[in-house]
Amino acid sequence: MDNRIDPRGPRFAAAVTSVLLILALVLGPPWGLLPLGIQFLAFAAGALLGVHRQPWGWVFRRFVRPRLAAPAVLEDPRPPRFAQAVGLGFAAVALIGGLLGATPVLLVATGFAPVAALLNAVFDFCLGCEVYLRVQRLRRRNLAVTP
């Protein structure tokens, strides 16, 4: 079974993610915890269940992709799934900070995620995907060197 994905889906998801996280920053505590919590759940779905089950991916497949031409290429879902896991980590730290009243932790942890999401949405550069690919290259190189 081919589980490759349309690369425009993660870019769409990154745009939605950017909006939610910027909204969380603008609103600040306590109201900013709502969009942050929504994005935390989206990151959790993408990281734990796969990008096919991430809600913004579903919206893309259901409403956006049918209006577009077929993608030129399909991509491996593992790098975007890793990126979702990284986002989940930052969102978890931000939520915990916000719930404990540590506003600087909330703002700093939330602030990192929209930067990465905007890089993907605007420039088609997935920072988490690049980290994943570099880690895989290092692992392969280490396996090749090990006797």
C-alpha positions as semicolon CSV with decimal commas, in nm:
position;residue;x (nm);y (nm);z (nm)
1;M;0,000;0,000;0,000
2;D;0,131;0,342;-0,098
3;N;0,107;0,589;0,189
4;R;0,288;0,879;0,024
5;I;0,127;1,219;0,068
6;D;0,065;1,529;-0,138
7;P;0,338;1,773;-0,022
8;R;0,092;2,061;-0,041
9;G;-0,103;1,909;0,250
10;P;0,168;1,973;0,511
11;R;0,212;2,327;0,373
12;F;-0,160;2,388;0,416
13;A;-0,144;2,243;0,767
14;A;0,152;2,469;0,843
15;A;-0,051;2,773;0,737
16;V;-0,338;2,677;0,969
17;T;-0,088;2,602;1,246
18;S;0,073;2,944;1,199
19;V;-0,262;3,120;1,234
20;L;-0,355;2,929;1,550
21;L;-0,019;2,979;1,718
22;I;0,004;3,347;1,630
23;L;-0,349;3,386;1,767
24;A;-0,235;3,212;2,086
25;L;0,054;3,458;2,116
26;V;-0,160;3,764;2,046
27;L;-0,430;3,659;2,293
28;G;-0,183;3,551;2,560
29;P;-0,300;3,380;2,877
30;P;-0,564;3,269;2,951
31;W;-0,748;3,300;2,616
32;G;-0,446;3,203;2,408
33;L;-0,453;2,859;2,568
34;L;-0,760;2,769;2,360
35;P;-0,599;2,798;2,012
36;L;-0,280;2,651;2,158
37;G;-0,477;2,355;2,294
38;I;-0,646;2,301;1,958
39;Q;-0,308;2,298;1,784
40;F;-0,166;2,070;2,054
41;L;-0,437;1,816;1,969
42;A;-0,364;1,854;1,596
43;F;0,008;1,799;1,659
44;A;-0,075;1,496;1,873
45;A;-0,290;1,345;1,597
46;G;-0,019;1,406;1,337
47;A;0,262;1,269;1,553
48;L;0,083;0,972;1,706
49;L;-0,163;0,869;1,434
50;G;0,017;0,998;1,124
51;V;-0,026;1,300;0,904
52;H;-0,313;1,127;0,724
53;R;-0,516;1,161;1,043
54;Q;-0,407;1,511;1,133
55;P;-0,717;1,738;1,118
56;W;-0,564;2,004;0,893
57;G;-0,455;1,728;0,654
58;W;-0,812;1,601;0,646
59;V;-0,942;1,952;0,566
60;F;-0,684;1,977;0,288
61;R;-0,777;1,638;0,138
62;R;-1,153;1,701;0,167
63;F;-1,186;2,065;0,059
64;V;-0,864;2,196;-0,096
65;R;-0,699;1,915;-0,292
66;P;-1,009;1,839;-0,506
67;R;-0,979;2,193;-0,642
68;L;-0,611;2,154;-0,737
69;A;-0,431;1,972;-1,014
70;A;-0,268;1,644;-0,921
71;P;0,061;1,690;-0,739
72;A;0,378;1,660;-0,946
73;V;0,528;1,425;-0,685
74;L;0,422;1,253;-0,367
75;E;0,638;1,244;-0,055
76;D;0,721;1,018;0,235
77;P;0,499;1,101;0,537
78;R;0,772;1,021;0,793
79;P;0,952;1,360;0,787
80;P;0,628;1,560;0,832
81;R;0,522;1,319;1,107
82;F;0,851;1,383;1,286
83;A;0,792;1,758;1,244
84;Q;0,450;1,712;1,405
85;A;0,619;1,540;1,700
86;V;0,859;1,832;1,742
87;G;0,565;2,073;1,732
88;L;0,385;1,856;1,986
89;G;0,683;1,888;2,221
90;F;0,688;2,267;2,197
91;A;0,310;2,288;2,234
92;A;0,321;2,062;2,541
93;V;0,585;2,279;2,708
94;A;0,384;2,591;2,620
95;L;0,058;2,446;2,754
96;I;0,217;2,328;3,076
97;G;0,380;2,668;3,121
98;G;0,050;2,843;3,055
99;L;-0,147;2,620;3,289
100;L;0,110;2,670;3,566
101;G;0,106;3,048;3,520
102;A;0,458;3,064;3,374
103;T;0,375;3,315;3,102
104;P;0,736;3,348;2,973
105;V;0,752;2,970;2,919
106;L;0,417;2,983;2,737
107;L;0,527;3,269;2,513
108;V;0,876;3,140;2,431
109;A;0,768;2,781;2,361
110;T;0,470;2,899;2,156
111;G;0,690;3,149;1,973
112;F;0,923;2,888;1,826
113;A;0,650;2,684;1,658
114;P;0,497;2,950;1,429
115;V;0,844;3,038;1,300
116;A;0,893;2,680;1,182
117;A;0,534;2,660;1,054
118;L;0,570;2,985;0,858
119;L;0,894;2,862;0,700
120;N;0,698;2,564;0,569
121;A;0,382;2,752;0,471
122;V;0,554;3,043;0,297
123;F;0,887;2,905;0,173
124;D;0,815;2,530;0,149
125;F;1,099;2,467;0,396
126;C;1,001;2,216;0,663
127;L;1,253;2,260;0,944
128;G;1,140;1,947;1,130
129;C;1,157;1,746;0,806
130;E;1,513;1,864;0,746
131;V;1,612;1,761;1,099
132;Y;1,455;1,419;1,039
133;L;1,644;1,371;0,712
134;R;1,977;1,477;0,865
135;V;1,930;1,239;1,158
136;Q;1,855;0,957;0,914
137;R;2,171;1,036;0,714
138;L;2,379;1,035;1,034
139;R;2,229;0,702;1,139
140;R;2,306;0,546;0,800
141;R;2,660;0,682;0,810
142;N;2,713;0,545;1,162
143;L;2,575;0,206;1,059
144;A;2,810;0,197;0,760
145;V;3,112;0,277;0,978
146;T;3,027;0,031;1,256
147;P;3,197;-0,310;1,198
